[in-house]
């Protein structure tokens, strides 16, 4: 029984926003499926760190969620900036139940025990934007991270944080998020959101201020879930 992580699947079974228009994304859905089936068993857990589906509503995301549900293992989802289908916690859980998507869980001010870790986290947001609305969203995301970590503390195993937005990138960092990770004794953080060869020049991999960071965006990890525990 193992835990894996991957982000930015950008599935589009009910949308015309295929990622295949970008270099390196040709046949990406088949790559995801084949790599997943070769590496993940039904006893494993895979954390998907946002940008799951291009669907604009739960109904539009249904085929994408069915695709994920039918892959091996338990799937734990965290919201990304393009997950416009994401709704309230009760609506998502009701939708999953009504459509027999029993192999999917969501992290929403919550945490999930997967083998020997507590899966916790949130989307994150733009931490250096001067716009007041962005600042409000960022503060809300800080609260959601704290609530998720509070839930993780009740599960009896160490927390591992999963954030869609990178809390550190290039020479910039979200001091408030980094401080939360340090104060809450988080040793590992996985993130997504970053694509393309130029953007990847600013990623932080490995130890940073006592926390181990890893990017697991689909194209960065070869469209294959990464073993983390």
C-alpha positions in Angstrom: 0.0 0.0 0.0 1.6 3.2 -1.2 0.8 6.9 -1.7 1.4 8.8 -4.9 1.0 12.4 -6.1 0.4 14.1 -9.4 -1.2 17.4 -10.4 -2.7 19.2 -13.4 -4.4 16.4 -15.3 -6.4 19.0 -17.2 -8.9 16.4 -18.4 -11.4 17.5 -21.0 -13.8 14.6 -22.0 -16.7 17.1 -22.1 -14.7 20.1 -23.2 -12.7 21.4 -26.3 -9.9 22.7 -24.1 -7.5 19.8 -24.8 -3.9 20.3 -23.6 -2.7 18.6 -26.8 -2.2 22.0 -28.4 0.9 22.4 -26.2 4.3 20.8 -26.9 4.9 17.6 -25.0 1.2 17.0 -24.2 0.4 14.9 -27.3 -1.6 11.8 -26.2 -1.4 12.9 -22.6 -4.7 11.1 -21.5 -3.4 7.8 -22.7 0.0 8.5 -21.1 -1.7 9.2 -17.8 -3.9 6.1 -18.0 -1.1 3.7 -19.0 1.4 5.0 -16.5 -1.2 5.0 -13.7 -2.2 1.4 -14.4 1.4 0.2 -14.6 2.4 1.8 -11.2 -0.7 2.1 -9.0 -2.7 -0.7 -7.4 -6.2 -0.7 -6.0 -4.7 -0.6 -2.5 -2.8 2.6 -3.1 -3.8 6.3 -2.8 -3.1 9.0 -5.3 -3.3 12.7 -4.4 -4.3 14.9 -7.3 -3.2 18.5 -6.6 -5.6 20.5 -8.6 -6.5 21.4 -12.2 -8.3 18.1 -12.5 -10.9 19.0 -15.2 -11.7 21.7 -17.6 -15.4 21.2 -16.9 -17.3 24.4 -15.9 -19.8 22.5 -13.6 -20.0 19.2 -11.8 -22.1 17.8 -14.6 -19.5 18.9 -17.2 -16.7 17.4 -15.1 -18.6 14.1 -14.7 -16.8 12.2 -17.5 -13.4 13.4 -16.2 -14.3 12.3 -12.7 -15.5 9.0 -14.0 -12.2 8.5 -15.7 -10.3 9.2 -12.5 -12.6 7.1 -10.4 -12.0 4.1 -12.7 -8.2 4.3 -12.4 -6.6 2.0 -9.8 -6.5 3.2 -6.2 -8.2 5.8 -4.0 -8.0 9.3 -5.3 -7.8 12.4 -3.1 -8.5 15.7 -4.9 -7.5 19.2 -4.1 -8.8 22.3 -5.9 -6.8 24.0 -8.6 -7.2 27.4 -10.2 -8.9 26.0 -13.3 -11.3 23.7 -11.4 -14.3 25.8 -12.1 -16.5 22.8 -11.5 -15.6 22.8 -7.8 -18.6 23.6 -5.6 -19.4 23.4 -1.9 -18.2 20.4 0.0 -21.7 19.0 0.4 -22.6 19.4 -3.2 -19.4 17.7 -4.4 -19.8 14.9 -1.9 -23.5 14.4 -2.9 -22.5 14.4 -6.6 -19.8 11.8 -6.0 -22.3 9.6 -4.0 -25.1 10.0 -6.5 -22.8 9.0 -9.4 -21.1 6.1 -7.6 -17.8 7.8 -7.7 -16.8 6.0 -4.5 -13.0 6.0 -5.1 -12.8 9.8 -4.9 -12.4 12.0 -1.8 -11.9 15.7 -1.6 -9.8 17.8 0.7 -11.8 20.9 1.7 -10.9 22.2 5.1 -10.2 18.6 5.9 -7.5 15.9 5.9 -7.3 12.3 4.8 -5.3 9.5 6.4 -3.4 7.6 3.7 -1.2 4.8 4.9 1.4 6.5 7.2 0.7 10.2 6.4 -2.1 12.8 6.8 -3.0 14.3 3.4 -3.8 17.9 3.9 -3.7 21.2 1.9 -5.6 23.6 -0.2 -5.4 25.5 -3.5 -3.3 28.4 -2.4 -3.4 31.6 -4.4 -1.3 34.6 -5.8 0.6 35.8 -2.7 2.3 38.7 -4.4 -0.7 40.4 -6.1 -1.4 44.0 -5.2 -5.1 43.5 -6.1 -7.4 43.6 -3.0 -9.5 40.7 -4.3 -6.5 38.5 -4.7 -5.4 39.4 -1.2 -8.8 38.4 0.2 -8.7 35.1 -1.6 -5.1 34.4 -0.3 -6.1 35.1 3.3 -9.1 32.7 2.9 -6.7 30.1 1.6 -4.4 30.5 4.6 -7.4 29.8 6.8 -8.2 26.7 4.8 -4.6 25.4 5.1 -4.8 25.9 8.9 -8.1 24.1 9.1 -6.7 21.2 7.1 -3.7 20.9 9.3 -5.9 21.0 12.4 -7.8 18.0 11.0 -4.5 16.3 10.1 -3.4 16.6 13.8 -6.3 14.3 14.8 -5.3 11.5 12.5 -2.2 10.3 14.4 0.3 10.3 11.5 2.6 13.1 10.2 1.1 15.8 7.9 2.2 16.1 4.3 0.9 19.3 2.6 -0.3 19.5 -0.9 -0.8 22.9 -2.5 -1.8 23.7 -6.1 0.1 27.0 -6.2 3.8 26.8 -5.3 4.5 28.6 -2.0 8.0 29.4 -3.3 9.1 30.1 -6.8 12.3 31.6 -8.1 13.3 34.4 -5.8 9.8 34.9 -4.4 8.1 33.1 -1.5 4.9 33.2 0.3 6.3 34.0 3.7 2.9 33.4 5.4 2.5 29.9 4.0 6.2 29.0 4.6 5.8 30.1 8.2 2.7 28.0 8.7 4.6 24.9 7.3 7.5 25.6 9.7 5.3 26.3 12.7 3.2 23.2 12.1 6.2 21.0 11.7 5.5 20.1 8.1 8.4 18.3 6.6 7.2 17.8 3.0 5.2 19.9 0.6 4.1 18.9 -3.0 2.7 21.4 -5.5 1.7 21.8 -9.1 0.5 24.6 -11.4 3.9 25.1 -13.2 4.2 24.1 -16.8 6.5 24.7 -19.7 10.3 24.8 -20.0 10.7 28.5 -19.3 8.4 28.5 -16.2 10.2 25.4 -14.8 13.4 27.4 -14.5 12.0 29.0 -11.3 10.9 25.9 -9.5 12.2 24.9 -6.1 13.0 21.2 -5.6 14.4 19.7 -2.4 15.0 21.4 1.0 14.0 25.0 1.6 14.0 26.4 5.1 13.6 22.9 6.5 10.8 21.8 4.3 11.2 19.4 1.3 9.4 20.7 -1.8 8.5 18.8 -5.0 6.7 19.8 -8.2 4.5 17.0 -9.5 2.8 18.7 -12.5 1.8 16.1 -15.2 4.3 17.2 -17.8 7.1 17.7 -15.3 6.8 14.1 -14.0 6.2 12.4 -17.4 2.4 12.0 -16.8 3.1 9.4 -14.2 2.1 9.5 -10.5 5.1 10.0 -8.2 5.6 7.7 -5.2 5.8 9.7 -2.0 5.2 7.2 0.7 
